[in-house]
Amino acid sequence: MDRPLTTADVPPEFLEDTYMVGHIPLKAMTSDPRVSYTLYIPPAHYNSKQPAGAALDSPRAPRKLPLLIYVHGTRRNISAMRGELAAFADSAACAIAAPMFPAGLDGPNDLDSYKLLRSASLRSDRALLAMLDEIEVRWPGVETERVSLMGWSGGAQFALRFLYLYPERLVNVSAGAPGQVTHLDEGKKWPLGVADVEELFVVAIRKDAIARVRIQLAVGGADVDLPGGREFWVWLEGVKGRRSGQGQHKESGSKEDGEVVVMRRGRLENLQTLHRAWKEEGIQAQFDVVEGVGHDEARMRGCLLDFLLPLMQE
C-alpha cells in the first residue's frame, strides 16, 4: 500500500495544487470505505511543516490549528462546508472536518445507524476516531488529540453520545436540536440510557470528565412539534414493527434495519429535560433558545458558531 502523502512532503507552493489545503475532496476512510470525510484547511493559517507528533502546548513547536468536527443531520447535507463553515474556519483560524455517514448502511431503510454510535454493521464512534488518526498523519499541523464537536439534529445526537463515551478527546461540544437524547440513566439501556454502555462500548461513563467539556445545547423556540405529527410516528412504529416482526419499539444498543427510535416529544422539550437532568448530575451546559425559529439549520447555525468562535480562538 502506498504511504499517504502528508503536507510535510509537499512544498508550500504546491499544497493547493495537491488538494492538501483549502477544500479537501471527500475521501473514503481507510478503515471503512463506506464512510468518507472532507476537510477545509484555511491556507492562510496552516503551517505545513509542523512536526508530526508535536504537542499542542510544546514551546518549541508552532501552534497547531484547532480542529472542529461538524456532524451532519439525517439529510446528509454538508453544503455549509463550502460556505459558512469555511468562512468560520478562516476567521477562527481553525480546521474543519466533516464525516459523511451514508444512509442504507444497515439495510435499505436505514437512516439513523450513525446517530447511535453502534449498530449491526457500523461503529460510527470508531469511524470518527479513525478519521482523526488519518488527519493526524496527513495534516500534522492540525490538532487531533482534543477537538471540538458540532452536530445538527441527527448529528447532535451523535455529538452528545460521543461526549458520553470520549469526553477526554473533546474541548467543546455544540449540539443543535437533536430529536432524541440519551440520558445518564443507569436504569435504561442504550440509546435511551447508559445501563449497558460498558458492555457495548468497553468504556465507563465518567461524569467528572464530561463536566470539564464546554457544552452548548441549542434549539429553536418554535421547534416544538414532532416531525410529521404524532399520527406519523404511530404509523411508522406500526409499519416497521410489522416488517420486522416485532410489533413494538425495541430499546436496543444494536439497532437493526426496521427498528424504530420513536420520538415522543418535540426537540425543545427534549433538550430542556436533558439540561435539567445534567444540572442534577453536576454537568453544566449553556442552553440557548433562538426565538421564532423552528427546525431550520441555516437559521440556527449562527447561534452554534457564535458559541464556538471565542472558544476556538483561545
N, C-alpha and C positions, 0 to 999 in steps of 0.2 A: 504493500500500500504506500502511496506517495505521502511524504511528510507534508503536513499542512503548511502553507505559506503564511508567515507572520509579518506583521508590519515592521518588525525589526529587520526583515530580509529585504525590504523594498526601499529604494532611495525615496526621500520625502517627495520629490517632484513627480514620482510615478504612483503615489498612493491612490489618487483619484482614478487614474487610468486602470488600475488593477482592482477597482471597486473595494478598496480597503478603508476608505473614509467616505464621508457623505452618506448617501443612501445605499445600504448594502442589500443586494438582491436576496430574496427568500432562499434559504439554504436548508436542505434536508439534514436532519440530525444524523450523526454517525451511528449513535446507539439505537435509534428508532427512526428510519427514514420516512415513516408515515407522518411524523411531526417535523415541522420546519420552523425557521425563525428568521427575522430580519432585524437589522440594526440601523440606527442613524448615529454616526460618529461625527461630531462637528469638526470640520477640518481646521478651523482657526484655533481650536483649543487642544487638539490631540498631539501628544508627544510620542512619535513612532519609535523612539529609541529608549523608551522606558525599559529598564532591565527586567526580564522575566522573574517573577517571584519576589520583587521588591515590595516591602511592606508599605501600606498607605502612609504611615507616620514616620517612615525612615528619614532621618535628617539628611542623608546623602543622596536620596533618590528624588527626582522631580515628582510633583504631585500627580497622582493618577486621577483620571476622570471618574467621578462617582457615576454609578450606573442605576438607571431607573428601568424596571421591568414593567411593561404595560401588557395586561392580560385582557384579551377581547371578551365580548359578550357572546351570547348564543348565536347571533347573526354572523359572527366571524368577520366583522368589519374593522380593518386596521388602517383605513384610508387616512386617519389622522396622523399616521407616521410620516405622511408626505406633506402635511400641513402644520397644524397647530403644535403637534408634539415635536416636530423638527425645530420649529421656531423656539419652543421652550428649551430644547437642548442647547441651541445657540446662545440664548440669553442666560441660562443657568450654568453654562459650561459643564455639561454632563453628557454622557452617552445614554441612549435609549435602546432597549431591545424588546421585541415583541414576538413571543412564540405564537405559532398557528397550530391549533389542535383541530383537525378537520372533523366534520360530522361523519357519522357512519362507521366509526372505528369498532364499535361493539355490535354492529348489526345495521340493517338498512334504515332503521328508525331512530338510531342513537343520535341525540343532540347534546346530551348532558354529561357524558362519561368523564370528561376532563375536569369538571367542576368538583367532583368528589374525591379527586386525587388517586383513587384506587377503583378499578373496575375489572371486568372479566379479561380484558386484553391490554389495558393501559394503566401504567403508573405515572400519572402526569406530574407528580411531585418529583420523581426521579428524572423525568424528562427535563424539567426545569434545572435541576442540579447539574445534569449532564450538559445542558446548554451553557451554563456558567463555566463549566470546565473547558468547553470548547472555546469560549470567548477569552478565557484566561490565557490560552495558548496562542491564539491568533492575534489578539489585541492586548499585548502585555501592558499597554498604557491605560487600560480600563480596570477599575477596582471591581473584583468579583467576589471577594470573600464575604463582604457585608454590603447588601444592596438595598435599594428602595423598591417598593412594590405597589403598583397602582392597578386596580381592577374595576371594570364596569360591569354591572349586572351579573351575568354568569361568571365573569372574570373576578368580580368582587367576592363571589362565593369561594372561588379558588384561592384568592388572596387571604381571606380570613382563615381558611382551613390550613393553608401553608403556614400562616403565622402561628397557629397552634402547635404545629409539628417542628418548625425550624426557626424559632424566634432568634436564635443566635446568629442566623445568616441575614437578619433584617435590621435596618436602621429606622426606616419609616414605612408605614403602610397607609395607603389611601383607598378606601373601599366605597364605591359608589353604587347605591341602590341594588343590593343583592336581593333576589327573590326568595331565597332560602338561606337560613343561617344555622350554623352548628353551635349549640350551647355547651358550656363546660359542665355538662350534666352527666355524672357518673352512673346514673340510673338508666340511661338510654344509649343504644348502640349507634355507631357512626352510620350515616352522617347527621343524625338528629342530636346525638350526644357523643361522649368520649369514653363510654364504658369499655369498649374493646379496642382502643387505639393501640395499646402496647402489643396486642395480638396481631393486629392488621399491619401496623407500620414499624413495629420493633423500636418505638421511641416512647418516651414518657412525657406527659404533659407537664411543663414547668411554668407555672403561673407567674413566678417571680421573673423569669426571663421574658415572658410575654409583656409583663408590665413595664419593662425597660424600653420597649419599642414605642416610638411616637406614632400614634394611630389617629386617623380621621375616619369617621363614619359620616357619609353624606347622602342625602336623598332629597328629591323634590317634594315640596309641600303638598303638591297635588298628586303625588304618586301613591294613591291610597287604594286603588281598585285592583282586583285580581285581573290579570290579563285574560280577556275573553269572557270575564264574568264567572260566577260560581257554576252556572249551568255547563260551561265549557269544561271545567275541571271534573264535574260529576260524570260528564260524557267520556272524557279522556281516561279517567280512572276505570270506568266500566269497560270500555273497548279494549284497553291494554290489558286489563285483568282477564278478560275473556280470551284474548290472543295468547297470553302466557299461561292460561290455565290456573291462575291464582285466585282471581276474583277480589283481591284486596291489595292494598299497598303493603309492600314489604320494607321493613326498616332494616336495610342491609347495607353493609360496607362494601359489598361486591355487586354493584348494580348491573343487572343484565338487561339487554335489549328487551323492551316491552314492559319493564317495571316502571312505576310512576313515583316520582317525588312530588307529592301533592301540595300545592300552595293553599294554605288556609287563611292567610291574612295578607293585606297589602304590604308593600315594601316599607312604607313609613312606620307602620305599627311593628313590623318585624324588627327594624333597627332600633326603635325606641325600647322594645322589650330587651334586646341584646345589650343595649347601652346600660340599662338599669341593672341587668344581671352582672355585667362586668364590674360595675361600681361595687357591688357586694363582694366581688372576688378581689378587690383592690387593683383592678385594671382600669386605668383612666384613658379616655379617648375624647378627642374633640368631636362634637356632634353638630353637624351643620345641616340646616334645612333651608333650601332655596325656595322661597315662597312663589307660588304661581306656576311652578314647573312640574310637569309630570315625568313620565319615564322617557327622558329625552337626553341622550348622552351629549349631543352637541351643546345644549344649553347648560348642562351640569359640569362639563369638562373644566370650565374656568374655575369653578369652586375647588375642584380637586387639585388643579395646578397651582392655585393661589396658596393652598396649604403646603404644597411641596416646594415651591420656589425658594423661600428663605432657608429651608432645611437642606436643600441640595447645594446651596451656595455657601454654607458654613465652612 
